[in-house]
Amino acid sequence: MSAAARRGIIAVSALVLLIALGVLTAAALGGPAAATGGAAREAAQANWAALIGAAVAVAGSSIGAGVAVAYTGAAALAAMSERPELFGRAIVIVGLAEGIAVYGLVVAVILIGRA
């Protein structure tokens, strides 16, 4: 990968991070537009932490699963190129790495259910 391509990827990643932080800040500082009553506002303020926790759970587990699948998938392909009979074992290991994302999704569903 060339240096220009790396700089472009880093610039796009930084831009996405800044936009995400801006949206998170706006969501935390602003309030829900529809909540005008006291009870509705208190309910909305109690729910935002659970929703942010759900988003962090899904994002973190998805990134972790992506990294895990990248390494285990590369190793599985290398092993299968030498010994094709290892296909079943390799797929199971890659599937276990993908399970990390499913665990994050389950945690998010539990958090949203409590919100």
C-alpha positions in Angstrom: 0.0 0.0 0.0 1.4 3.4 -1.0 2.0 6.2 1.5 -0.7 8.3 -0.2 -3.3 5.6 0.2 -2.4 5.2 3.9 -2.7 8.9 4.4 -6.1 8.9 2.7 -7.4 6.1 4.9 -6.1 7.8 8.0 -7.8 11.1 7.0 -11.1 9.4 6.3 -11.0 7.5 9.6 -10.2 10.7 11.5 -13.1 12.4 9.8 -15.5 9.6 10.6 -14.3 9.7 14.2 -14.8 13.4 14.5 -18.3 13.2 13.1 -19.2 10.4 15.5 -17.9 12.4 18.4 -19.9 15.4 17.3 -23.1 13.3 17.0 -22.5 11.7 20.5 -21.9 15.2 22.0 -25.0 16.6 20.4 -27.0 13.6 21.7 -25.7 13.9 25.2 -26.0 17.7 25.5 -29.3 18.1 23.6 -32.4 16.5 24.9 -35.1 14.6 23.1 -37.1 17.1 21.1 -40.5 15.5 21.9 -40.1 15.3 25.6 -41.7 18.4 27.1 -43.2 16.9 30.3 -41.2 16.2 33.4 -41.9 12.4 33.4 -41.1 12.0 29.7 -37.8 13.9 30.2 -36.8 11.8 33.2 -37.5 8.6 31.3 -35.5 9.8 28.3 -32.6 10.8 30.5 -32.6 7.4 32.1 -32.6 5.6 28.7 -29.7 7.3 27.0 -27.1 5.5 29.0 -28.5 2.1 28.1 -28.7 3.0 24.4 -25.1 4.3 24.4 -24.0 1.1 26.2 -25.8 -1.0 23.6 -24.0 1.0 20.8 -20.6 0.5 22.5 -21.3 -3.2 23.0 -22.1 -3.7 19.3 -19.3 -1.5 18.0 -16.7 -3.0 20.3 -17.7 -6.6 19.6 -17.9 -6.0 15.9 -14.4 -4.5 15.7 -13.1 -7.3 17.9 -14.7 -10.0 15.7 -13.3 -8.4 12.6 -9.8 -8.5 14.0 -10.2 -12.1 15.2 -11.7 -13.2 11.8 -8.8 -11.5 10.0 -6.2 -13.4 11.9 -7.9 -16.7 12.1 -9.1 -16.6 8.5 -5.6 -15.9 7.2 -4.2 -18.7 9.4 -7.0 -21.1 8.3 -6.4 -20.4 4.6 -2.6 -20.9 5.1 -3.3 -24.2 6.8 -5.8 -25.4 4.2 -3.4 -24.6 1.4 -1.0 -27.2 2.8 -3.6 -29.7 4.2 -7.0 -29.4 2.6 -8.5 -31.9 5.1 -8.3 -29.2 7.8 -11.3 -27.3 6.2 -13.8 -28.4 8.9 -11.6 -27.5 11.8 -10.6 -24.1 10.3 -14.2 -23.1 9.6 -15.1 -23.9 13.2 -12.3 -21.7 14.6 -13.3 -18.8 12.3 -17.0 -19.3 13.3 -16.0 -19.0 17.0 -14.3 -15.7 16.2 -17.4 -14.5 14.5 -19.4 -15.4 17.6 -17.8 -12.5 19.4 -20.0 -10.1 17.4 -23.1 -12.2 18.3 -22.3 -11.8 22.0 -22.2 -8.1 21.6 -25.5 -8.1 19.8 -27.1 -10.1 22.6 -25.8 -7.7 25.2 -27.2 -4.8 23.2 -30.6 -6.5 23.0 -30.6 -7.0 26.7 -29.7 -3.4 27.4 -32.3 -2.0 25.0 -34.9 -4.3 26.6 -34.2 -2.8 30.0 -34.3 0.8 28.7 
